């Protein structure tokens, strides 16, 4: 049940496999990647399924390092910043990453494998799937730039990753603004036309940006 219409897990797994096949030749893979991530968020039992499918697609590819192969690695990167697989699949995934780095050192695949391993050590689960901007940044293994508007000061740009919390950003801004010795408490707020509310200290800023999108 929910805003989206789904059928059985088996049928959805087949649909996702077809999406992965389409991903290989897609000129703009970002919307398709976000769709796969959204399905996994709505149907958690499919997370392991997609991890296994992506490991299969990136094992002995016809053209290692080609566009299609890198699209799979980029989606695997987005998955690693959004979901943790079950322990057995996680062990299998680490074996796959190690093997890729060993076989293709200094390649783009090895760089993605290294990034994915580090991300898996930080990922705890997301409320929202990555925004289109976040996916673009993850495809390039780069951080996003988040703009924070501060009362009485110009807007501040802060580089954030998929794992940066509101508390971490608030602490950085307090330090930048020379308020480290202030006895006051500081927090981030998200504001829209309808409401303004504080952002929980443990909230991931990437989730907030997805809600804005």
C-alpha positions as CSV (number, residue, x, y, z in Angstrom):
1,X,0.0,0.0,0.0
2,X,1.2,3.5,-0.7
3,X,1.1,6.3,-3.3
4,X,2.7,4.0,-5.9
5,X,1.2,1.0,-7.5
6,X,3.2,-2.2,-7.1
7,X,2.5,-5.9,-7.9
8,X,4.2,-8.9,-6.5
9,X,7.8,-8.8,-5.4
10,X,8.7,-11.3,-8.1
11,X,7.2,-9.1,-10.8
12,X,8.8,-6.0,-9.4
13,X,12.2,-7.8,-9.4
14,X,11.7,-8.6,-13.1
15,X,10.8,-5.0,-13.8
16,X,13.9,-3.8,-12.0
17,X,16.1,-6.3,-14.0
18,X,14.6,-4.8,-17.2
19,X,15.4,-1.3,-15.9
20,X,19.0,-2.4,-15.4
21,X,19.2,-3.7,-18.9
22,X,17.9,-0.3,-20.1
23,X,20.4,1.5,-17.9
24,X,23.3,0.1,-19.9
25,X,22.4,2.2,-23.0
26,X,20.6,5.1,-21.4
27,X,21.9,8.5,-22.4
28,X,20.5,10.2,-19.2
29,X,20.6,7.4,-16.6
30,X,19.8,9.7,-13.6
31,X,15.9,9.4,-13.6
32,X,16.1,5.7,-14.2
33,X,18.5,5.3,-11.3
34,X,16.3,7.3,-9.0
35,X,13.3,5.1,-10.0
36,X,15.2,2.0,-9.1
37,X,16.2,3.5,-5.7
38,X,12.6,4.6,-5.0
39,X,11.4,1.0,-5.6
40,X,14.0,-0.4,-3.2
41,X,12.9,2.2,-0.6
42,X,9.3,1.3,-1.0
43,X,9.9,-2.5,-1.2
44,X,12.9,-3.2,1.2
45,X,13.0,-7.0,0.4
46,X,14.2,-6.0,-3.1
47,X,17.4,-4.3,-1.8
48,X,19.4,-7.5,-1.7
49,X,18.0,-8.5,-5.1
50,X,19.3,-5.3,-6.7
51,X,22.7,-5.6,-5.0
52,X,23.0,-9.1,-6.4
53,X,21.9,-8.1,-9.8
54,X,24.4,-5.2,-9.9
55,X,27.2,-7.5,-8.7
56,X,26.4,-9.9,-11.5
57,X,26.3,-7.1,-14.1
58,X,29.7,-5.8,-13.0
59,X,31.3,-9.2,-13.0
60,X,33.1,-10.1,-16.3
61,X,31.4,-7.3,-18.3
62,X,31.8,-7.4,-22.1
63,X,33.5,-4.0,-22.1
64,X,35.1,-3.3,-18.7
65,X,35.1,0.4,-18.0
66,X,32.7,1.1,-20.9
67,X,29.8,3.5,-20.5
68,X,27.3,0.7,-19.8
69,X,29.6,-0.9,-17.2
70,X,30.2,2.4,-15.5
71,X,26.4,3.1,-15.3
72,X,26.1,-0.1,-13.3
73,X,28.9,1.0,-11.0
74,X,27.3,4.4,-10.6
75,X,24.0,2.9,-9.6
76,X,25.9,0.6,-7.2
77,X,27.5,3.7,-5.7
78,X,24.0,5.3,-5.2
79,X,22.8,2.0,-3.6
80,X,25.7,2.0,-1.2
81,X,24.9,5.5,0.0
82,X,21.2,4.7,0.5
83,X,20.8,1.1,1.7
84,X,22.8,-1.6,3.5
85,X,22.4,-5.1,2.2
86,X,21.9,-8.1,4.6
87,X,25.1,-9.4,6.2
88,X,25.5,-12.4,3.7
89,X,25.1,-10.1,0.7
90,X,27.4,-7.5,2.3
91,X,30.2,-10.0,2.6
92,X,29.7,-11.1,-1.0
93,X,29.7,-7.4,-2.1
94,X,33.0,-6.7,-0.3
95,X,34.5,-9.8,-2.0
96,X,33.4,-8.4,-5.3
97,X,34.8,-4.9,-4.5
98,X,38.2,-6.4,-3.5
99,X,38.3,-8.5,-6.6
100,X,37.6,-5.5,-8.9
101,X,40.3,-3.4,-7.3
102,X,42.8,-6.3,-7.6
103,X,42.0,-7.0,-11.3
104,X,41.6,-3.4,-12.5
105,X,43.9,-1.2,-10.3
106,X,43.7,2.6,-10.9
107,X,40.7,2.1,-13.2
108,X,37.4,3.9,-12.8
109,X,35.8,0.7,-11.6
110,X,38.4,0.4,-8.9
111,X,37.8,4.0,-7.8
112,X,34.1,3.3,-7.6
113,X,34.8,0.1,-5.6
114,X,36.9,2.1,-3.1
115,X,34.2,4.8,-2.8
116,X,31.5,2.1,-2.3
117,X,33.5,0.4,0.4
118,X,33.9,3.6,2.4
119,X,30.2,4.5,1.9
120,X,29.0,1.2,3.2
121,X,30.9,1.9,6.5
122,X,28.8,5.1,7.0
123,X,25.4,4.2,5.6
124,X,22.6,3.7,8.2
125,X,19.5,4.0,6.0
126,X,17.7,6.9,4.4
127,X,14.3,8.5,4.7
128,X,14.4,9.5,1.1
129,X,16.2,8.4,-2.0
130,X,19.0,10.6,-3.3
131,X,17.8,13.7,-5.2
132,X,18.7,14.1,-8.9
133,X,21.5,16.5,-7.9
134,X,22.9,14.0,-5.3
135,X,22.8,11.2,-7.9
136,X,24.8,13.4,-10.3
137,X,27.4,14.1,-7.7
138,X,27.6,10.4,-6.6
139,X,28.2,9.5,-10.2
140,X,31.3,11.7,-10.1
141,X,32.2,10.6,-6.5
142,X,31.9,14.2,-5.4
143,X,30.2,16.1,-2.6
144,X,27.2,18.4,-2.9
145,X,27.2,22.1,-2.1
146,X,24.5,23.0,0.3
147,X,23.5,26.7,0.9
148,X,22.6,27.7,4.4
149,X,21.1,31.2,5.1
150,X,22.3,32.6,8.4
151,X,20.5,35.5,10.2
152,X,22.7,38.6,10.1
153,X,25.3,37.0,7.8
154,X,25.6,36.2,4.1
155,X,24.5,32.7,2.9
156,X,27.1,30.1,3.6
157,X,28.0,27.2,1.2
158,X,28.8,23.9,2.8
159,X,30.1,20.8,1.1
160,X,28.1,17.8,2.3
161,X,28.1,14.1,1.5
162,X,25.2,11.6,1.6
163,X,26.1,10.9,5.3
164,X,26.4,14.5,6.6
165,X,24.1,15.3,9.5
166,X,22.4,18.6,10.4
167,X,24.5,18.8,13.6
168,X,27.7,18.5,11.7
169,X,26.8,21.3,9.4
170,X,25.6,23.5,12.3
171,X,28.9,22.9,14.1
172,X,30.9,23.9,11.0
173,X,28.9,27.1,10.6
174,X,29.3,28.0,14.2
175,X,33.0,27.6,13.8
176,X,33.1,29.7,10.6
177,X,31.1,32.5,12.1
178,X,33.3,32.7,15.2
179,X,30.6,31.6,17.6
180,X,32.3,28.6,19.2
181,X,32.5,30.3,22.6
182,X,28.8,31.4,22.5
183,X,26.6,30.0,25.2
184,X,23.7,29.8,22.8
185,X,22.4,26.7,21.1
186,X,22.3,26.6,17.3
187,X,20.2,24.5,14.9
188,X,19.3,24.3,11.2
189,X,15.8,25.1,10.0
190,X,14.1,24.1,6.8
191,X,11.6,26.6,5.5
192,X,9.0,26.4,2.7
193,X,6.1,28.5,1.8
194,X,3.8,26.6,4.2
195,X,6.0,26.0,7.2
196,X,9.3,26.4,9.0
197,X,10.6,23.7,11.3
198,X,13.9,22.7,13.0
199,X,16.0,20.0,11.4
200,X,16.8,17.2,13.8
201,X,20.4,17.0,14.7
202,X,20.8,13.5,13.4
203,X,18.9,14.2,10.2
204,X,20.8,13.7,7.0
205,X,21.0,16.9,5.0
206,X,20.7,14.9,1.8
207,X,17.2,13.8,2.8
208,X,16.2,17.4,3.4
209,X,17.4,18.4,0.0
210,X,15.5,15.5,-1.6
211,X,12.3,16.8,0.1
212,X,13.0,20.2,-1.4
213,X,13.3,18.7,-4.8
